[in-house]
Amino acid sequence: GKTVCAELAILRLFSVQSDAKCVYVAPKQEVADATYDMWVDRLGDVLGKNVVMLTGELTVDLNLLESGHIILSSAVHWDMLSRRWKQRKTIQSVSLYIFDELHLVGGEEGPTVEVVVSRARFIASQLERSVRIVGLATSLANARDVGDWIGATSHSIYNFTPDVRPVPLDIHIQNFDTNHFSTRILSMAKPTYTAIAKLAAQKPVLVFVPSRKQAQLTAIDLLTFASASGNAGRFLHRGRASDELFEPIRDPAVAQSVEQGVGFLHTGLTASDRRAVERRFQQGRIQVLVVPHNLCWAVSAAAHLVVVMDTLYYEGREHRYVDYAITDLLQMIGKASLQAADSQGGCKCVVMCHSPKKDYLRRLLHDPFPIESHLDHFLHDHLNAEVVTKTIENKPDAVDYLTWTFYYRRLTQNPNYYNLQGTSHRHISDHLSELIETTIADLEESKCLAVEDDVELSPLNLGMISSYYYIHYTTIELFAASVTAKTKVKGVIEILSSASEFSHLTIRQGEDQQLRKIALHLPNPLPASAGRNGAVEDPALKTLILLQTHFSRIAIAGELVFDLHFILLEAIKLLQALVDVISSQGWLKPALAVMEVSQMAVQGLWDRDPVLLQVPHFTSDTVSRLKSHSPPVETVFDLLELEDAARSDLLQLPPDKMSDVALFCNAYPNVELTYQMDAEEGGVPAGDTVTLKVVLSRDVGEEEGESEESLAELGRVVCPRFPKPRATSAPTSAEGKRESWWLVVGDPHNNNLLSIKRISLVKDAKVKLEFTAPETPGDYNLVLYLMCDSYLGSDQEFEFSIAVIPSEEDN
């Protein structure tokens, strides 16, 4: 359907302009991943064009943007990159934008989607060049407003009724009178089996359930009913493909279920297990796949029959059952789209629900989908970013910025929804001005921007940090308010846990008890505000517990692992932002503490643990044996200096694990630092600028050579306990974490941070650090720190002294 329209637009672009650039933006990363996997073969190989996927890493993405012809991205990653469109000529040269799933403007990702679409039109108007924008969505009730927003004329808007599909779909809504949720979901098991038996025969079936636990229970129920009917193997199609052709499944519960013909997924599964189960389903080895509702966008498989078991799920933050997002429900139903050669009458979908919701769902599923903007509730961060890039320089600019949005189009069409008092030009102008005034007042209070003469807007340091690292302004405000000159590692972890980025973490049903038990074994007790009876009801507390389990290497299972991976991936940029916030205050020791927490997050260790524990497969016993050796082996460099035979005797590891150890040791950075200070022999006048020239050189070893492949591997971190970004077939997706370094000049005696610079080191680097000499004359003992963000024990300190003499003014 929609994807074909996008492909036709791309083919037309390259037929007219062979070296043009096309950008495809999807609200969710899962949608972009699926489209990338499809287009690499279909467009990249056939057309000879470079199809690339943005990663969220700025340096990598700028290179991909330069080299790619078809650039795919999530809305968040494109927003990060396109904010500075004035400085990035490649963004200005984009000729075609394809925005997919535009009906998600009303969802969680909606404000970001709205901003990137509006920005695309704004860029075209500022540059006075023609840019084509193609918007793709489900059937919409207000398609004309969406078309007006993206600049499409009435002749260029094609909106179809919901029943127009590439494969005909028959939707059945089955209602249940039971009020109690758990009882109702139990009563849906037999009807689900009956629906499969009657409507699917031997054809593939997707079953969507409210939770991970229910996915496993439903799989067991379906197998039980099949066994009771006398045909236990009815879901396993042995003739389709042999198990030997597929990857093995490591999760025992999933493997046992798959052997009987019913697979199930959940967020706690490893990427390889999930891929193995999906492949069996797509190849027809198993007939039924049970999926939790929150993975509906991640599953790429289609089916002949889709069964939705209830339309509610438990929301831990609110302690109640809430409805599925309608966009998620439409996505589930849309999975019933498998085109089969013997398909008679199209695909089927059965939606099971509570009786009071039946009429509501029937109307929602058979009528066009209405969407509204939520940008007014999430305007702060986007407005701050535009002020930082000087797209908005005063309040009238900010009001003009809103006129490019979908929000502006919907104001007059649905005034009650947006609390608009009237639809006249005066009412709209007053409403927009009030929204801008309120937003700017909040940003000014957070010290993200300054207002001059009640009109002019200028960015402040906190606002620039927020925009650069793409984090919430409330997080930066919290960082600035919470950090003190005496903050230590424990305080840094608590401040990090309270970031707004983690506020969406869900406390699942029964999870608070599990977290409470884990908290009893943590080295740092929970804060006094840990809730009544020690209950874990706050996402910040959950984040704090999971971070400590990571540092303590306490084993956790299931969906908590998924949550921890999300926390760690977000934590790195938050810690880098926190270093910048502390640096602007000029505090040395808190900044060094944050850098140590970054190392702890990447390697999964406390700062007080032996550094050798970060080596793969090393245990406390291994470290003890190495320490008792003569001479003691306490660092990675000591380990490298051992003779091969002695090393093997001490480590007692099989060859495959020894290769992992060798990989880590070869990647561990051995950096030589030299520095030179530009200062007169008689001393530095007080308040003058002092320049420190630093030369860094990584010892790469003779065997590693100078090839491009070897150089590309330099700086890649070996960190088994740190999650890799979501894996796709994109070459850049499997790269994982890369090193980053801080060069810091500080006065530890007075806790003063004088200069700081964050750098990426491949092989060699020359860095110039400038700092202002202290105002008080005298002799000062300063320290030059080289701090890594990824490895413990790799930091270096160099002491040097400067003599500060009275300045000429003082004389």
NORDA-V725483 format. One record per pair of residues at least 4 apart in sequence whose C-alpha atoms are under 8 Angstrom apart, sorted by the first residue. I is the first residue (numbers start at 1). J is the second residue. Records with the same first field share a line. If there is no record, write none. Layout:
# NORDA-V725483
I: J / J
This chain:
# NORDA-V725483
1: 5 / 165 / 166
2: 6 / 136 / 137
3: 7
4: 8
5: 9
6: 10 / 98 / 134
7: 11
8: 12
9: 13 / 134
10: 14 / 22 / 96
11: 15
12: 16
13: 17 / 18 / 20 / 95 / 96
14: 18 / 19 / 20
19: 69
20: 69 / 93 / 94 / 95
21: 68 / 69 / 70 / 71 / 93 / 94 / 95 / 96
22: 69 / 70 / 71 / 94 / 95 / 96 / 97 / 98
23: 70 / 71 / 72 / 73 / 94 / 96 / 97 / 98
24: 70 / 71 / 72 / 73 / 97 / 98 / 99 / 100
25: 32 / 72 / 73 / 74 / 75 / 78 / 97 / 98 / 99 / 100
26: 31 / 32 / 73 / 74 / 75 / 99 / 100 / 101
27: 31 / 74 / 75 / 76 / 100 / 101 / 102 / 104 / 109 / 110 / 113
28: 32 / 74 / 75 / 109
29: 33 / 73 / 74
30: 34 / 297 / 298
31: 35 / 297 / 298
32: 36 / 72 / 73 / 74
33: 37 / 53 / 728
34: 38 / 300
35: 39
36: 40 / 51 / 52 / 53 / 72 / 730
37: 41 / 728 / 729 / 730
38: 42
39: 43 / 44 / 51
40: 44 / 45 / 51
41: 45 / 46
42: 46
43: 47 / 48 / 49 / 51
44: 48 / 49 / 50 / 51
45: 49
49: 68 / 69 / 70
50: 67 / 68 / 69 / 70
51: 68 / 69 / 70 / 71 / 72
52: 64 / 65 / 68 / 69 / 70 / 71 / 72 / 730
53: 64 / 71 / 72 / 73 / 730 / 732
54: 60 / 61 / 64 / 65 / 71 / 72 / 73 / 74 / 77 / 78
55: 60 / 61 / 73 / 77 / 732 / 733
56: 61 / 77 / 80
57: 61
58: 62 / 81
59: 63
60: 64
61: 65 / 81
62: 66 / 81
63: 67
64: 68 / 71
65: 71 / 90
66: 90
73: 77 / 78
74: 78
75: 79 / 109 / 112 / 113 / 116
76: 80 / 112 / 113
77: 81
78: 82 / 116
79: 83 / 112 / 115 / 116
80: 470
81: 85
82: 91 / 116
83: 385 / 386 / 389
84: 88 / 389
85: 89 / 91 / 92 / 123
86: 92
88: 92
89: 93
90: 94
92: 123 / 127
94: 131
95: 130 / 131 / 132
96: 131 / 132 / 133 / 134
97: 120 / 131 / 132 / 133 / 134
98: 133 / 134 / 135 / 136
99: 117 / 133 / 134 / 135 / 136
100: 135 / 136 / 137
101: 135 / 136 / 137 / 138
102: 113 / 135 / 136 / 137 / 138
103: 137 / 138 / 140 / 327 / 369 / 371
104: 108 / 109 / 110 / 327 / 371
105: 109 / 110 / 111 / 113 / 114 / 371 / 372 / 373 / 374
106: 110 / 371 / 372 / 373 / 374
107: 325 / 327
109: 113
110: 114 / 373 / 374 / 375
111: 115 / 373 / 374 / 375 / 378 / 379
112: 116
113: 117
114: 118 / 375 / 405 / 406
115: 119 / 382 / 405
116: 120
117: 121 / 150
118: 122 / 149 / 150 / 404 / 405 / 406
119: 123 / 404
120: 124
121: 125 / 131 / 150 / 151 / 404
122: 126 / 404
123: 127
124: 128 / 129 / 130 / 131
125: 129
133: 150 / 151
134: 150
135: 150
138: 162 / 369
139: 143 / 159 / 160 / 161 / 162 / 368 / 369
140: 159 / 368 / 369 / 370 / 371
141: 367 / 368 / 369 / 370 / 371
142: 146 / 370 / 371
143: 147 / 157 / 159
144: 148 / 154 / 157
145: 149 / 406 / 409 / 410
146: 150 / 406
147: 151 / 152 / 153 / 154 / 157
148: 152 / 153 / 409
149: 404 / 405 / 406 / 409
152: 156 / 157
153: 157
160: 164
161: 367 / 368
162: 365 / 366 / 367 / 368
163: 168 / 169 / 366
164: 168
165: 169
166: 337
167: 337 / 338 / 339 / 346 / 347
168: 345 / 346 / 347
169: 336 / 337 / 346 / 347 / 348 / 349
170: 346 / 347 / 348 / 349
171: 348 / 349 / 350 / 351
172: 348 / 349 / 350 / 351
173: 350 / 351 / 352 / 353 / 358 / 362
174: 350 / 351 / 352 / 353 / 358
175: 352 / 353 / 354 / 355 / 358
176: 184 / 352 / 353 / 354 / 355
177: 184 / 354 / 355
178: 183 / 184 / 354
179: 183 / 184 / 354
180: 184
181: 185
182: 186
183: 187
184: 188
185: 189 / 309 / 310
187: 191
188: 192 / 309 / 352
189: 193 / 218 / 221 / 222
190: 194 / 222 / 225
191: 195
192: 196 / 307 / 309
193: 197 / 222 / 225
194: 198
195: 199 / 200 / 350
196: 200 / 201 / 205 / 305
197: 201
199: 305 / 348
200: 204 / 205 / 304 / 305
202: 235 / 287
203: 287 / 303 / 304 / 305
204: 281 / 284 / 286 / 287 / 288 / 303 / 304 / 305
205: 287 / 288 / 289 / 303 / 304 / 305 / 306 / 307
206: 288 / 289 / 290 / 291 / 302 / 303 / 305 / 306 / 307 / 335
207: 288 / 289 / 290 / 291 / 306 / 307 / 308 / 309
208: 215 / 290 / 291 / 292 / 293 / 296 / 306 / 307 / 308 / 309 / 332
209: 214 / 215 / 290 / 291 / 292 / 293 / 308 / 309 / 310
210: 214 / 215 / 292 / 293 / 309 / 310 / 311 / 312 / 313 / 314
211: 215 / 292 / 293 / 313
212: 216 / 265 / 266 / 267 / 291 / 292
213: 217
214: 218 / 292
215: 219 / 264 / 265 / 266 / 290 / 291 / 292
216: 220 / 264 / 290
217: 221
218: 222 / 290
219: 223 / 257 / 262 / 263 / 264 / 290
220: 224 / 257
221: 225
222: 226 / 262
223: 227 / 232 / 260 / 262
224: 228 / 232
225: 229
226: 230 / 231 / 232 / 233 / 234
227: 231 / 232 / 233
228: 232
232: 260
233: 260 / 261
234: 261
235: 260 / 261 / 262 / 286 / 287 / 288
236: 259 / 260 / 261 / 262 / 285 / 286 / 287
237: 241 / 261 / 284 / 285 / 286 / 287
238: 242 / 285
239: 285
240: 283 / 284 / 285
241: 245 / 283 / 284 / 285
242: 246 / 285
246: 276 / 279 / 280
247: 272 / 273 / 276
248: 273 / 276
249: 254 / 255 / 272 / 273 / 276 / 277
250: 255 / 273
251: 255 / 269 / 273
252: 256
253: 257
254: 258 / 263 / 264 / 265
255: 259
256: 260
257: 261 / 262 / 263 / 264
258: 262 / 263 / 264 / 277 / 286
260: 286
261: 285 / 286 / 287 / 288
262: 286 / 287 / 288 / 289 / 290
263: 277 / 281 / 286 / 288 / 289 / 290
264: 277 / 289 / 290 / 291
265: 269 / 274 / 277 / 289 / 290 / 291 / 292
266: 291 / 292 / 295 / 559
267: 295 / 558 / 559 / 562
268: 557 / 558 / 559 / 560 / 561 / 562
269: 273 / 274 / 558
270: 274
271: 275 / 727
272: 276
273: 277
274: 278
275: 279
276: 280
277: 281
278: 282 / 299 / 301
279: 283
280: 284 / 285 / 286
281: 285 / 286 / 287 / 288 / 289 / 301
282: 301 / 302
291: 295 / 296
292: 296
293: 328
295: 299
296: 328 / 331 / 332
297: 328 / 331
301: 335
302: 335 / 336 / 337 / 338
303: 335 / 336 / 337 / 338 / 347
304: 336 / 337 / 338 / 339 / 346 / 347 / 348
305: 336 / 347 / 348 / 349 / 350
306: 332 / 333 / 335 / 336 / 348 / 349 / 350
307: 349 / 350 / 351 / 352
308: 332 / 349 / 350 / 351 / 352
309: 351 / 352 / 353
310: 351 / 352 / 353 / 354
311: 323 / 324 / 329 / 352 / 353
312: 321 / 322 / 323 / 324
313: 321 / 322 / 323 / 324
314: 319 / 320 / 321 / 322 / 508 / 509
315: 319 / 320 / 321 / 322 / 506 / 507 / 508 / 509
316: 320 / 506 / 507 / 508 / 509 / 537
317: 506 / 507 / 537 / 538
324: 328 / 329
325: 329
326: 330
327: 331
328: 332
329: 333
330: 334 / 365
331: 335
332: 336
333: 349
336: 347 / 348 / 349
337: 347
338: 347
339: 343 / 346
343: 347
353: 357 / 358
354: 358
357: 361
358: 362
359: 363
360: 364
361: 365
362: 366
363: 367
364: 368 / 369
372: 407 / 410
373: 406 / 407 / 410
374: 378 / 407
375: 379 / 407
376: 407 / 435
378: 382
379: 383 / 439
380: 384 / 439 / 440 / 442 / 443 / 473
381: 385 / 466 / 467 / 472 / 473
382: 386
383: 387 / 392 / 398
384: 388 / 443 / 448 / 449 / 459 / 463 / 467
385: 389 / 463 / 464 / 467
386: 390 / 391 / 392
387: 391 / 392 / 393 / 449 / 457 / 458 / 459
388: 458 / 459 / 463 / 464 / 467
391: 397
392: 397 / 398 / 401 / 457
393: 397 / 398 / 456 / 457 / 458
394: 398 / 455 / 456 / 457
395: 399 / 436 / 455 / 456 / 457
396: 400 / 455
397: 401
398: 402 / 436
399: 403 / 432 / 433 / 436
400: 404
401: 405
402: 407 / 408 / 432
403: 408 / 409
404: 408
405: 409
406: 410
407: 411
408: 412
409: 413
410: 414 / 415
411: 415 / 418 / 420 / 428
412: 423 / 428
414: 418
415: 419 / 420 / 421 / 422 / 423
416: 420 / 421
420: 427 / 428 / 431
421: 427
422: 427 / 428
423: 427 / 428
424: 428
425: 429
426: 430
427: 431
428: 432
429: 433
430: 434
431: 435
432: 436
433: 437
434: 438
435: 439
436: 440
437: 441
438: 442
439: 443
440: 444 / 449
441: 445
442: 446
443: 447 / 448 / 449 / 473
444: 448 / 449 / 450 / 451
446: 473 / 474 / 477
447: 460 / 462 / 463 / 477
448: 459 / 460 / 461 / 462 / 463 / 464 / 473
449: 457 / 458 / 459 / 460 / 462 / 463
450: 457 / 458 / 459 / 460
451: 455 / 456 / 457 / 458
452: 456 / 457 / 458
459: 463 / 464
460: 464
461: 465 / 584
462: 466 / 476 / 477 / 581
463: 467 / 473
464: 468
465: 469 / 476 / 577 / 580 / 581
466: 470 / 471 / 472 / 473 / 476 / 577
467: 471
469: 573 / 574 / 577
471: 475 / 476 / 501 / 574
472: 476 / 500 / 501
473: 477
474: 478 / 499 / 500
475: 479 / 499 / 500 / 501
476: 480 / 577 / 578 / 581
477: 481
478: 482 / 495 / 499
479: 483 / 495 / 578 / 581
480: 581 / 582
482: 495
483: 487 / 492 / 495 / 582 / 590
484: 590
485: 587 / 589 / 590 / 751
486: 589 / 590
487: 491 / 492 / 589 / 590 / 593
488: 492 / 589 / 590 / 593
489: 493 / 590 / 593 / 594 / 596 / 597
490: 494 / 524
491: 495
492: 496 / 593 / 594 / 597
493: 497 / 544 / 547 / 597
494: 498 / 544
495: 499
496: 571 / 574 / 575
497: 502 / 540 / 541 / 543 / 544
498: 502 / 503 / 540 / 543
499: 503 / 540
501: 570
502: 539 / 540 / 543 / 567
503: 539 / 540
504: 539
505: 539 / 563
506: 539
507: 511 / 512 / 537 / 538 / 539 / 542
508: 512
510: 514
511: 515
512: 516 / 535 / 536 / 537
513: 517 / 535 / 536
514: 518
515: 519 / 536 / 542 / 545
516: 520 / 534 / 535 / 536
517: 521
518: 522 / 545 / 549
519: 525 / 526 / 545
520: 525
522: 545 / 548 / 549 / 552
523: 548
524: 548
526: 530 / 541 / 545
530: 534 / 535 / 536 / 541
531: 535 / 536 / 537
536: 541 / 542
537: 541 / 542
538: 542
539: 543
540: 544
541: 545
542: 546
543: 547 / 564 / 567
544: 548
545: 549
546: 550 / 560 / 564
547: 551 / 564 / 567 / 568 / 601
548: 552
549: 553 / 554 / 555 / 556
550: 554 / 564 / 601 / 604 / 605
551: 600 / 601 / 604 / 605 / 606
552: 604 / 605 / 606
553: 604 / 605
556: 560 / 561
557: 561
558: 562
559: 563
560: 564
561: 565
562: 566
563: 567
564: 568
565: 569 / 722 / 723
566: 570
567: 571
568: 572 / 601 / 602 / 722 / 723
569: 573 / 723 / 725
570: 574
571: 575 / 598 / 601
572: 576 / 598 / 601
573: 577
574: 578
575: 579 / 594 / 595 / 597 / 598
576: 580
577: 581
578: 582 / 591 / 594
579: 583 / 591 / 594 / 595
580: 584
581: 585
582: 586 / 587 / 590 / 591
583: 587 / 588 / 591 / 753 / 756
586: 752 / 753 / 754
587: 591 / 751 / 752 / 753
588: 592 / 746 / 747 / 748 / 751 / 752 / 753
589: 593 / 748 / 751
590: 594
591: 595
592: 596
593: 597
594: 598
595: 599 / 787 / 788 / 789
596: 600 / 607 / 789 / 792
597: 601 / 607
598: 602 / 789 / 790
599: 603 / 788 / 789 / 790 / 791 / 792
600: 604 / 605 / 606 / 607 / 790 / 792
601: 605 / 722
602: 719 / 721 / 722 / 789 / 790 / 791
603: 614 / 719 / 720 / 721 / 722 / 790 / 791 / 792
604: 614 / 721 / 722
605: 609 / 613 / 614
607: 792
609: 613
610: 623 / 634
611: 634 / 635 / 636 / 792 / 793
612: 618 / 623 / 634 / 635 / 636
613: 618 / 619 / 620 / 623
614: 618 / 719 / 792
615: 661 / 664 / 665
616: 657 / 660 / 661 / 664 / 720
617: 657 / 661
618: 622 / 623
619: 623
620: 624
621: 625
622: 626 / 650 / 651
623: 627 / 634
624: 628
625: 629 / 650
626: 632 / 633 / 634 / 650
627: 632 / 633 / 634
628: 632 / 633
629: 633
633: 638 / 639
634: 638 / 639
635: 639 / 793
636: 640 / 665 / 668
637: 641
638: 642
639: 647
640: 665
642: 646 / 647
643: 647
644: 648
645: 649
646: 650
647: 651
648: 652 / 653
653: 657 / 658
654: 658
655: 659
656: 660
657: 661
658: 662
659: 663
660: 664
661: 665
662: 666
663: 667 / 718
664: 668 / 718
667: 714 / 715 / 716 / 717 / 718
668: 717 / 791
669: 698 / 699 / 715 / 794
670: 698 / 699 / 700 / 794
671: 696 / 697 / 698 / 699
672: 696 / 697 / 698 / 699
673: 694 / 695 / 696 / 697
674: 694 / 695 / 696
675: 692 / 693 / 694 / 695
676: 692 / 693 / 694
677: 690 / 691 / 692 / 693
678: 690 / 691 / 692 / 693
679: 683 / 684 / 690 / 691
680: 684
682: 803
683: 802 / 803 / 804 / 805
684: 688 / 690 / 773 / 802 / 803 / 804 / 805
685: 773 / 777 / 804 / 805 / 806 / 807 / 808
686: 773 / 774 / 775 / 776 / 777 / 804 / 805 / 806 / 807
687: 772 / 773 / 774 / 775 / 807
688: 772 / 773
689: 770 / 771 / 772 / 773
690: 770 / 771 / 772 / 773
691: 768 / 769 / 770 / 771
692: 768 / 769 / 770
693: 766 / 767 / 768 / 769
694: 766 / 767 / 768 / 769
695: 764 / 765 / 766 / 767
696: 764 / 765 / 766
697: 763 / 764 / 765
698: 762 / 763 / 764
699: 763
700: 704 / 705 / 763
701: 705
704: 710
705: 710
706: 710 / 711
707: 711
708: 712
709: 713
710: 714
711: 762 / 763
714: 762 / 763
715: 738 / 739 / 761 / 762
716: 735 / 736 / 737 / 738 / 739
717: 736 / 737 / 738 / 739 / 790
719: 737
723: 736
724: 734 / 735 / 736 / 737
725: 733 / 734 / 736
726: 733
727: 733 / 734
728: 733 / 734
729: 733
730: 734
731: 735
739: 760 / 761 / 788 / 789 / 790
740: 758 / 759 / 760 / 761 / 788 / 789 / 790
741: 758 / 759 / 760 / 761 / 786 / 787 / 788 / 789
742: 756 / 757 / 758 / 759 / 785 / 786 / 787 / 788 / 789
743: 756 / 757 / 758 / 759 / 784 / 785 / 786 / 787
744: 753 / 754 / 755 / 756 / 757 / 784 / 785 / 786 / 787
745: 753 / 754 / 755 / 756 / 782 / 783 / 784 / 785
746: 751 / 752 / 753 / 754 / 755 / 782 / 783 / 784 / 785
747: 751 / 752 / 753 / 754 / 780 / 781 / 782 / 783
748: 752 / 782 / 783
754: 771 / 772
755: 769 / 770 / 771
756: 769
757: 769
761: 765
773: 804
774: 804
776: 804 / 806
777: 803 / 804 / 805 / 806
778: 803 / 804 / 805
779: 801 / 802 / 803 / 804
780: 801 / 802 / 803 / 804
781: 799 / 800 / 801 / 802
782: 799 / 800 / 801 / 802
783: 797 / 798 / 799 / 800
784: 797 / 798 / 799 / 800
785: 795 / 796 / 797 / 798
786: 795 / 796 / 797
787: 794 / 795 / 796
788: 792 / 794 / 795
806: 810 / 811
807: 811
